Amino acid sequence: MGITSLPSTITTFPMPSEVMKQNREVVIAEEIGHGRVLTLNRPNNLNYVSEKVALTLGQKLEKYEKDDNAKFVILKGAGRTFSAGGDLERIYDASVYRIYWLFYHIHTYKKPHIALVHGLSMGGGVGLMAPMKFSVVTEKAFCSTPEANLGYHPDCGLSYILSRLPGRLGEYLGLTGV
């Protein structure tokens, strides 16, 4: 199944004031009661996963995994997109190791973790949400692994995860022939 276009109506969520700051953090970390909320904060760049984002997410996840007060972690994206995947400019340099380590860490995370997905989630963005204990998606969510349509094998463990989703959901996300 090929994906040829994006949906014409992608919901835009109002951005909190900290997102609008010029010199902003790439990941906003909040501690709310026993919950920990990590917000990908690159809305102008579709919340792509750069080396800095992967490092920050990894550090926060490790911290929360050891914190007895943290009972669960929520991951979400700022703006109209969850995550458009990896930073393609740097995909083949040293940052690829850090990004793969982050995805492995999410797969093996010991505490409940939840992805709140709205808008676009592609490639590495699906790699962030698929291994979560729970993925909550809105009716405006659009998920795909376009690399599969180009003949590439999906990375981040997606070929394993997508082929085991219920029904034919993995096929709809772009991994045909599962």
C-alpha positions as CSV (number, residue, x, y, z in Angstrom):
1,M,0.0,0.0,0.0
2,G,1.6,3.3,-1.1
3,I,1.0,6.6,0.6
4,T,0.9,9.3,-1.9
5,S,-0.5,12.3,0.0
6,L,-1.0,13.7,3.5
7,P,-4.5,14.3,4.8
8,S,-5.8,17.8,4.1
9,T,-7.0,18.3,7.6
10,I,-4.3,18.0,10.2
11,T,-5.4,19.4,13.6
12,T,-3.4,22.3,14.9
13,F,-3.2,22.4,18.7
14,P,-2.5,25.7,20.5
15,M,1.1,25.7,21.6
16,P,2.0,26.6,25.2
17,S,3.9,29.7,25.8
18,E,7.2,27.8,26.5
19,V,7.0,26.3,23.0
20,M,6.8,29.8,21.5
21,K,10.1,31.0,23.1
22,Q,12.9,31.7,20.6
23,N,15.7,29.8,22.5
24,R,13.7,26.8,23.5
25,E,14.6,23.3,24.7
26,V,14.2,20.5,22.1
27,V,12.4,18.5,24.7
28,I,10.2,20.0,27.5
29,A,10.1,17.8,30.6
30,E,7.3,18.2,33.2
31,E,6.7,16.5,36.4
32,I,3.0,16.4,37.2
33,G,2.2,14.4,40.3
34,H,3.4,10.8,39.7
35,G,3.4,11.4,35.9
36,R,6.3,12.6,33.8
37,V,5.5,14.4,30.5
38,L,8.1,14.7,27.7
39,T,7.1,17.0,24.8
40,L,9.1,17.0,21.6
41,N,9.5,20.7,21.1
42,R,10.6,21.3,17.5
43,P,7.2,22.2,15.9
44,N,8.8,24.2,13.0
45,N,10.8,21.1,12.1
46,L,8.0,18.6,12.5
47,N,9.5,17.4,15.8
48,Y,12.1,15.3,14.0
49,V,14.5,13.2,16.2
50,S,17.9,14.8,16.1
51,E,20.9,13.6,18.0
52,K,20.2,16.2,20.7
53,V,16.5,15.1,21.0
54,A,17.6,11.4,21.2
55,L,20.2,12.3,23.9
56,T,17.7,14.4,26.0
57,L,14.9,11.8,25.7
58,G,17.3,9.0,26.7
59,Q,18.6,10.9,29.7
60,K,15.1,11.8,30.9
61,L,13.8,8.3,30.4
62,E,16.7,6.8,32.4
63,K,16.2,9.4,35.2
64,Y,12.4,8.6,35.4
65,E,13.0,4.8,35.3
66,K,15.1,5.1,38.5
67,D,12.8,7.6,40.2
68,D,10.4,5.9,42.6
69,N,8.0,8.9,42.4
70,A,7.6,8.6,38.7
71,K,4.9,6.0,38.0
72,F,4.4,6.6,34.2
73,V,5.8,8.6,31.3
74,I,3.9,10.4,28.6
75,L,5.5,11.4,25.3
76,K,3.9,13.9,23.0
77,G,4.7,16.4,20.3
78,A,4.3,20.2,20.3
79,G,2.3,21.8,17.5
80,R,0.6,19.9,14.7
81,T,2.9,16.9,14.5
82,F,3.9,14.1,16.8
83,S,7.2,13.4,15.0
84,A,8.3,13.2,11.4
85,G,11.1,10.7,12.2
86,G,14.8,11.0,12.2
87,D,17.0,13.9,11.1
88,L,17.8,12.7,7.5
89,E,20.8,15.0,7.2
90,R,22.6,13.2,10.0
91,I,21.1,9.7,9.7
92,Y,24.4,8.1,8.7
93,D,26.8,9.8,11.1
94,A,27.4,9.0,14.7
95,S,23.9,10.1,15.7
96,V,22.3,7.0,14.3
97,Y,23.8,5.0,17.2
98,R,22.2,7.3,19.8
99,I,18.8,7.2,18.0
100,Y,18.8,3.4,17.8
101,W,19.8,3.2,21.4
102,L,16.9,5.4,22.3
103,F,14.4,3.2,20.4
104,Y,15.9,0.1,22.1
105,H,15.5,1.7,25.5
106,I,11.9,2.5,24.8
107,H,11.3,-1.2,23.8
108,T,12.7,-2.4,27.1
109,Y,11.4,0.4,29.4
110,K,10.3,-0.9,32.7
111,K,7.6,1.6,33.6
112,P,4.3,2.3,31.8
113,H,4.8,4.7,29.0
114,I,2.2,6.3,26.7
115,A,2.5,8.1,23.4
116,L,-0.1,10.9,22.7
117,V,-0.2,11.1,18.9
118,H,-1.8,13.8,16.8
119,G,-1.0,14.8,13.3
120,L,1.9,13.3,11.5
121,S,4.0,10.4,12.7
122,M,6.4,9.0,10.2
123,G,9.4,6.6,10.2
124,G,11.2,7.2,13.4
125,G,8.1,8.9,14.8
126,V,6.3,5.6,14.5
127,G,9.4,4.0,16.0
128,L,8.9,6.2,19.1
129,M,5.2,5.4,19.4
130,A,4.8,1.8,18.4
131,P,6.8,0.2,21.3
132,M,5.1,2.2,23.9
133,K,2.8,0.3,26.3
134,F,0.0,2.5,25.1
135,S,-0.4,4.7,22.0
136,V,-3.3,7.1,22.1
137,V,-4.0,8.6,18.7
138,T,-6.5,11.2,17.6
139,E,-8.8,11.0,14.6
140,K,-6.4,13.4,12.8
141,A,-3.3,11.2,13.3
142,F,-1.5,10.1,10.2
143,C,1.1,7.3,10.6
144,S,3.3,5.8,8.0
145,T,6.7,4.2,7.3
146,P,7.4,5.6,3.8
147,E,10.8,4.0,3.6
148,A,9.0,0.6,3.2
149,N,7.4,2.0,0.0
150,L,10.9,2.8,-1.3
151,G,12.1,-0.7,-0.8
152,Y,13.9,-0.1,2.4
153,H,13.5,-2.2,5.5
154,P,11.9,-0.2,8.3
155,D,14.3,0.3,11.1
156,C,13.9,0.9,14.9
157,G,12.4,-2.6,15.3
158,L,9.4,-1.6,13.2
159,S,9.5,-4.7,10.9
160,Y,9.0,-6.8,14.0
161,I,6.4,-4.6,15.7
162,L,4.3,-3.8,12.6
163,S,4.1,-7.4,11.5
164,R,2.6,-8.3,14.9
165,L,-0.1,-5.6,15.2
166,P,-3.7,-6.8,15.3
167,G,-5.6,-7.3,12.0
168,R,-3.9,-5.6,9.1
169,L,-2.8,-2.5,10.9
170,G,0.8,-3.0,10.1
171,E,0.0,-3.1,6.4
172,Y,-1.9,0.2,6.7
173,L,1.2,1.8,8.3
174,G,3.2,1.0,5.2
175,L,4.7,-2.4,5.8
176,T,3.1,-4.4,3.0
177,G,3.2,-8.2,2.8
178,V,3.2,-8.8,6.5
